[in-house]
Every structure is written in C-alpha cells, then in structure tokens.
C-alpha cells in the first residue's frame, strides 16, 4: 500500500511537472509570437510612415510644380496681352493717319499711283481696272491713268462705280483681284510686320520692319 501510494505521488508529481513545463513552453512561445508580431507591426508601421512621407512629399512637389506652371502661364498671358495692346495702339494710330490721308490731295494722289503700280505688278496683266472711293476716283482722271499706264506698260481703266472704302483702291484683271484698299493694306502690314514691330516696341533684338515686293511696299 505504501509503495502504491508512493508511486501515485510520484506519478502526480511527474504529471504536474510536465504540465508546468508545457505551460512554461507555451508561455515562452506566446511571448515569442507576441514579440515577433510587435516587431512585424513596428516594421509595417515604419514602412507605412515612410510611404506616407514619400507620398506627402510627392503631393507637395506636384502642387508646387502645378503652381509654378500656372504662374508661368499667367506671366506669358500677361506678356501677350501687353504686346497685343501695344500693337493695337500702333495700328490704330496708323489707321487714323490713313483715314486722314485722302484730305491731302497731293499725298493721296501719290499713294494711289504707287498702289496702282503694285496692283498691276501683282496681276501681271496688260489691262487693269481700278476702283476707289469717290475722292480717289475723282483723282484718277483719264489723262492721269494714261500717263501711269505709259510708265507701267499697262492699260489702266476706271471702274464705273465708286467703292465704299476708307481709301486706296481695288484692282482687277479678268477673274483676278487685288485689294489695295487702306483697310486691306493695313491688315496685310499687321500680319507681315507683327514680330519685327513687337521687337522694336519691347526693345528686343529683331530686324526692323522691311518692305517685300508683293507683300508690303510703301503705299502711304
């Protein structure tokens, strides 16, 4: 009986020891897993923080780039508007001078003479019909047209009706036409001399406005 009881006590003690050992092992394993989870969580949190900082920096850089681009665009638009305003002022002054030109008979007659020669050169025809507003039409008398034609090697004819234009003339030869009215000449000059005029107005390097045969010429 004693031996049996002793064996039972030893068995219980051994079982208790094994339970305690397994509990300690389980606790150690749990602590290890907890530490590992915490470490992984720290690594993940660090990575997320770094990613957030990177994204914040990228967003900030993108916003800065966008603002700079918008500022540059506004600056260009302001510069273009300033140039357009300068050009408008120049061409408005030129238009006013052209409108007043028919009032000076001698100067206007010389202008009509040069415009007739230019139109004949562009049309390249032996016979050219000229039309103008009432004052210009009155100045282009048959003797004058005959004299001009003799100098240019062209037969000039006067259109039967006056034109509703500010000044200058329009010429035709068959189906071909040349609009040498003041309005058309001013618009042509505006297109041709745009960049050189801007260069002069804004004190930028550039060639001075020049004269090109068929695209300009001194018609004033």
C-alpha positions as a Markdown table, in Angstrom:
| # | Residue | x | y | z |
|---|---|---|---|---|
| 1 | Unk | 0.0 | 0.0 | 0.0 |
| 2 | Unk | 2.8 | 2.3 | 0.8 |
| 3 | Unk | 4.6 | 1.6 | -2.4 |
| 4 | Unk | 1.5 | 2.1 | -4.4 |
| 5 | Unk | 0.8 | 5.4 | -2.7 |
| 6 | Unk | 4.4 | 6.5 | -3.3 |
| 7 | Unk | 4.1 | 5.5 | -6.9 |
| 8 | Unk | 0.9 | 7.6 | -7.3 |
| 9 | Unk | 2.5 | 10.6 | -5.7 |
| 10 | Unk | 5.5 | 10.3 | -8.0 |
| 11 | Unk | 3.2 | 10.0 | -10.9 |
| 12 | Unk | 1.2 | 13.0 | -9.9 |
| 13 | Unk | 4.3 | 15.0 | -9.3 |
| 14 | Unk | 5.7 | 14.0 | -12.7 |
| 15 | Unk | 2.4 | 14.9 | -14.4 |
| 16 | Unk | 2.4 | 18.2 | -12.5 |
| 17 | Unk | 5.9 | 18.8 | -13.6 |
| 18 | Unk | 5.1 | 18.1 | -17.2 |
| 19 | Unk | 2.1 | 20.3 | -17.1 |
| 20 | Unk | 4.2 | 23.2 | -15.7 |
| 21 | Unk | 6.8 | 22.6 | -18.3 |
| 22 | Unk | 4.3 | 22.7 | -21.1 |
| 23 | Unk | 2.7 | 25.8 | -19.6 |
| 24 | Unk | 6.2 | 27.4 | -19.4 |
| 25 | Unk | 6.9 | 26.4 | -23.0 |
| 26 | Unk | 3.5 | 27.6 | -24.2 |
| 27 | Unk | 4.1 | 30.9 | -22.3 |
| 28 | Unk | 7.5 | 31.3 | -23.8 |
| 29 | Unk | 6.1 | 30.5 | -27.3 |
| 30 | Unk | 3.3 | 33.0 | -26.8 |
| 31 | Unk | 5.8 | 35.7 | -25.6 |
| 32 | Unk | 8.0 | 34.9 | -28.7 |
| 33 | Unk | 5.0 | 35.2 | -31.0 |
| 34 | Unk | 3.9 | 38.4 | -29.3 |
| 35 | Unk | 7.4 | 39.9 | -29.7 |
| 36 | Unk | 7.5 | 38.8 | -33.3 |
| 37 | Unk | 4.1 | 40.3 | -34.0 |
| 38 | Unk | 5.1 | 43.5 | -32.3 |
| 39 | Unk | 8.3 | 43.6 | -34.4 |
| 40 | Unk | 6.4 | 43.0 | -37.6 |
| 41 | Unk | 3.9 | 45.7 | -36.6 |
| 42 | Unk | 6.8 | 48.1 | -36.0 |
| 43 | Unk | 8.3 | 47.3 | -39.4 |
| 44 | Unk | 4.9 | 47.7 | -41.1 |
| 45 | Unk | 4.2 | 51.0 | -39.2 |
| 46 | Unk | 7.7 | 52.3 | -40.2 |
| 47 | Unk | 7.1 | 51.4 | -43.8 |
| 48 | Unk | 3.7 | 53.0 | -43.8 |
| 49 | Unk | 5.1 | 56.1 | -42.3 |
| 50 | Unk | 7.9 | 56.3 | -44.8 |
| 51 | Unk | 5.4 | 55.7 | -47.6 |
| 52 | Unk | 3.1 | 58.4 | -46.2 |
| 53 | Unk | 6.0 | 60.9 | -46.0 |
| 54 | Unk | 7.0 | 60.0 | -49.6 |
| 55 | Unk | 3.5 | 60.5 | -50.8 |
| 56 | Unk | 3.2 | 63.8 | -49.0 |
| 57 | Unk | 6.5 | 64.9 | -50.5 |
| 58 | Unk | 5.3 | 63.9 | -54.0 |
| 59 | Unk | 2.0 | 65.6 | -53.5 |
| 60 | Unk | 3.8 | 68.7 | -52.3 |
| 61 | Unk | 6.2 | 68.6 | -55.2 |
| 62 | Unk | 3.3 | 68.1 | -57.7 |
| 63 | Unk | 1.4 | 71.0 | -56.1 |
| 64 | Unk | 4.5 | 73.2 | -56.3 |
| 65 | Unk | 5.1 | 72.3 | -60.0 |
| 66 | Unk | 1.4 | 73.0 | -60.8 |
| 67 | Unk | 1.5 | 76.4 | -59.1 |
| 68 | Unk | 4.7 | 77.3 | -60.9 |
| 69 | Unk | 3.2 | 76.2 | -64.2 |
| 70 | Unk | 0.1 | 78.3 | -63.6 |
| 71 | Unk | 2.3 | 81.3 | -62.6 |
| 72 | Unk | 4.3 | 80.9 | -65.8 |
| 73 | Unk | 1.2 | 80.6 | -67.9 |
| 74 | Unk | -0.3 | 83.8 | -66.3 |
| 75 | Unk | 3.0 | 85.6 | -66.9 |
| 76 | Unk | 3.0 | 84.6 | -70.5 |
| 77 | Unk | -0.6 | 85.6 | -70.9 |
| 78 | Unk | 0.1 | 89.0 | -69.3 |
| 79 | Unk | 3.1 | 89.5 | -71.7 |
| 80 | Unk | 1.0 | 88.5 | -74.7 |
| 81 | Unk | -1.8 | 90.9 | -73.7 |
| 82 | Unk | 0.7 | 93.7 | -73.2 |
| 83 | Unk | 2.2 | 93.1 | -76.7 |
| 84 | Unk | -1.3 | 92.9 | -78.2 |
| 85 | Unk | -2.2 | 96.2 | -76.5 |
| 86 | Unk | 1.0 | 97.8 | -77.9 |
| 87 | Unk | 0.2 | 96.5 | -81.4 |
| 88 | Unk | -3.4 | 97.7 | -81.2 |
| 89 | Unk | -2.2 | 101.2 | -80.3 |
| 90 | Unk | 0.3 | 101.3 | -83.2 |
| 91 | Unk | -2.2 | 100.0 | -85.8 |
| 92 | Unk | -5.0 | 102.3 | -84.5 |
| 93 | Unk | -2.6 | 105.3 | -85.0 |
| 94 | Unk | -1.7 | 104.1 | -88.5 |
| 95 | Unk | -5.4 | 103.7 | -89.3 |
| 96 | Unk | -6.2 | 107.2 | -88.1 |
| 97 | Unk | -3.4 | 108.6 | -90.3 |
| 98 | Unk | -4.7 | 106.6 | -93.3 |
| 99 | Unk | -8.2 | 107.8 | -92.8 |
| 100 | Unk | -6.9 | 111.4 | -92.8 |
| 101 | Unk | -4.7 | 110.8 | -95.9 |
| 102 | Unk | -7.4 | 111.5 | -98.6 |
| 103 | Unk | -7.7 | 115.0 | -97.2 |
| 104 | Unk | -4.2 | 115.7 | -98.6 |
| 105 | Unk | -4.8 | 115.6 | -102.3 |
| 106 | Unk | -1.2 | 115.6 | -103.4 |
| 107 | Unk | -0.1 | 113.0 | -100.9 |
| 108 | Unk | -3.2 | 110.8 | -101.6 |
| 109 | Unk | -2.6 | 111.0 | -105.4 |
| 110 | Unk | 0.9 | 109.8 | -104.9 |
| 111 | Unk | -0.4 | 106.9 | -102.8 |
| 112 | Unk | -2.9 | 105.9 | -105.4 |
| 113 | Unk | -0.2 | 106.0 | -108.0 |
| 114 | Unk | 2.0 | 103.5 | -106.1 |
| 115 | Unk | -1.0 | 101.3 | -105.2 |
| 116 | Unk | -1.9 | 101.1 | -108.9 |
| 117 | Unk | 1.6 | 100.1 | -109.9 |
| 118 | Unk | 1.7 | 97.5 | -107.1 |
| 119 | Unk | -1.6 | 96.0 | -108.2 |
| 120 | Unk | -0.6 | 95.9 | -111.8 |
| 121 | Unk | 2.6 | 94.1 | -110.8 |
| 122 | Unk | 0.7 | 91.5 | -108.8 |
| 123 | Unk | -1.9 | 91.0 | -111.5 |
| 124 | Unk | 0.7 | 90.7 | -114.3 |
| 125 | Unk | -1.9 | 91.8 | -116.9 |
| 126 | Unk | -1.8 | 94.2 | -119.8 |
| 127 | Unk | -5.1 | 95.7 | -118.8 |
| 128 | Unk | -6.1 | 96.6 | -115.2 |
| 129 | Unk | -9.3 | 98.1 | -113.9 |
| 130 | Unk | -9.0 | 100.4 | -110.9 |
| 131 | Unk | -11.8 | 101.3 | -108.5 |
| 132 | Unk | -11.7 | 103.6 | -105.5 |
| 133 | Unk | -13.8 | 105.7 | -103.1 |
| 134 | Unk | -15.3 | 108.9 | -104.5 |
| 135 | Unk | -12.3 | 111.2 | -103.8 |
| 136 | Unk | -9.8 | 108.7 | -105.1 |
| 137 | Unk | -11.9 | 108.0 | -108.2 |
| 138 | Unk | -12.1 | 111.8 | -108.9 |
| 139 | Unk | -8.3 | 112.0 | -108.7 |
| 140 | Unk | -7.7 | 109.1 | -111.2 |
| 141 | Unk | -8.7 | 111.1 | -114.3 |
| 142 | Unk | -8.3 | 109.5 | -117.8 |
| 143 | Unk | -5.2 | 111.6 | -118.6 |
| 144 | Unk | -3.5 | 110.5 | -115.3 |
| 145 | Unk | -4.4 | 106.9 | -115.9 |
| 146 | Unk | -3.0 | 107.1 | -119.4 |
| 147 | Unk | 0.3 | 108.6 | -118.0 |
| 148 | Unk | 0.5 | 105.9 | -115.3 |
| 149 | Unk | -0.1 | 103.2 | -117.9 |
| 150 | Unk | 2.6 | 104.5 | -120.2 |
| 151 | Unk | 5.1 | 104.4 | -117.3 |
| 152 | Unk | 4.0 | 100.9 | -116.2 |
| 153 | Unk | 3.4 | 99.3 | -119.6 |
| 154 | Unk | -0.3 | 98.7 | -118.6 |
| 155 | Unk | -3.6 | 100.0 | -119.8 |
| 156 | Unk | -5.5 | 101.3 | -116.8 |
| 157 | Unk | -9.2 | 101.6 | -116.8 |
| 158 | Unk | -11.5 | 103.2 | -114.2 |
| 159 | Unk | -14.4 | 101.2 | -112.8 |
| 160 | Unk | -17.8 | 102.7 | -113.4 |
| 161 | Unk | -18.9 | 102.9 | -109.7 |
| 162 | Unk | -17.1 | 104.2 | -106.6 |
| 163 | Unk | -16.3 | 101.9 | -103.6 |
| 164 | Unk | -17.4 | 102.2 | -100.0 |
| 165 | Unk | -13.9 | 102.1 | -98.6 |
| 166 | Unk | -11.8 | 104.5 | -96.4 |
| 167 | Unk | -9.2 | 105.0 | -99.1 |
| 168 | Unk | -6.9 | 103.3 | -101.5 |
| 169 | Unk | -8.1 | 101.2 | -104.4 |
| 170 | Unk | -9.0 | 97.7 | -105.7 |
| 171 | Unk | -7.8 | 96.4 | -109.0 |
| 172 | Unk | -9.0 | 93.6 | -111.2 |
| 173 | Unk | -7.9 | 91.8 | -114.4 |
| 174 | Unk | -10.5 | 89.3 | -115.5 |
| 175 | Unk | -11.1 | 87.0 | -112.6 |
| 176 | Unk | -8.1 | 88.1 | -110.7 |
| 177 | Unk | -8.4 | 90.8 | -108.0 |
| 178 | Unk | -6.0 | 92.8 | -105.8 |
| 179 | Unk | -7.4 | 94.5 | -102.7 |
| 180 | Unk | -5.2 | 97.6 | -102.2 |
| 181 | Unk | -7.7 | 99.4 | -100.0 |
| 182 | Unk | -6.3 | 101.1 | -96.9 |
| 183 | Unk | -8.1 | 98.6 | -94.7 |
| 184 | Unk | -6.7 | 95.6 | -96.5 |
| 185 | Unk | -3.2 | 97.1 | -96.7 |
| 186 | Unk | -3.2 | 97.8 | -93.0 |
| 187 | Unk | -4.2 | 94.3 | -92.2 |
| 188 | Unk | -1.6 | 92.9 | -94.5 |
| 189 | Unk | 1.1 | 95.1 | -92.9 |
| 190 | Unk | -0.1 | 94.0 | -89.5 |
| 191 | Unk | 0.5 | 90.3 | -90.4 |
| 192 | Unk | 3.8 | 90.9 | -92.1 |
| 193 | Unk | 5.4 | 93.3 | -89.6 |
| 194 | Unk | 4.0 | 91.8 | -86.4 |
| 195 | Unk | 7.1 | 90.2 | -85.0 |
| 196 | Unk | 9.6 | 93.0 | -86.1 |
| 197 | Unk | 7.2 | 95.6 | -84.7 |
| 198 | Unk | 7.0 | 93.7 | -81.4 |
| 199 | Unk | 10.8 | 93.5 | -81.2 |
| 200 | Unk | 11.0 | 97.3 | -81.6 |
| 201 | Unk | 8.2 | 98.1 | -79.2 |
| 202 | Unk | 9.6 | 95.8 | -76.5 |
| 203 | Unk | 13.3 | 96.7 | -77.1 |
| 204 | Unk | 14.1 | 93.1 | -78.1 |
| 205 | Unk | 16.6 | 92.1 | -80.8 |
| 206 | Unk | 15.0 | 91.9 | -84.2 |
| 207 | Unk | 15.1 | 93.2 | -87.7 |
| 208 | Unk | 13.4 | 96.5 | -88.4 |
| 209 | Unk | 10.2 | 96.3 | -90.4 |
| 210 | Unk | 11.1 | 96.0 | -94.1 |
| 211 | Unk | 9.4 | 96.1 | -97.5 |
| 212 | Unk | 8.8 | 93.0 | -99.5 |
| 213 | Unk | 7.6 | 93.1 | -103.2 |
| 214 | Unk | 4.0 | 92.0 | -103.4 |
| 215 | Unk | 3.6 | 91.8 | -99.6 |
| 216 | Unk | 4.3 | 95.3 | -98.5 |
| 217 | Unk | 5.8 | 98.3 | -100.2 |
| 218 | Unk | 5.5 | 102.0 | -99.4 |
| 219 | Unk | 1.9 | 102.7 | -100.2 |
| 220 | Unk | 1.4 | 105.7 | -97.9 |
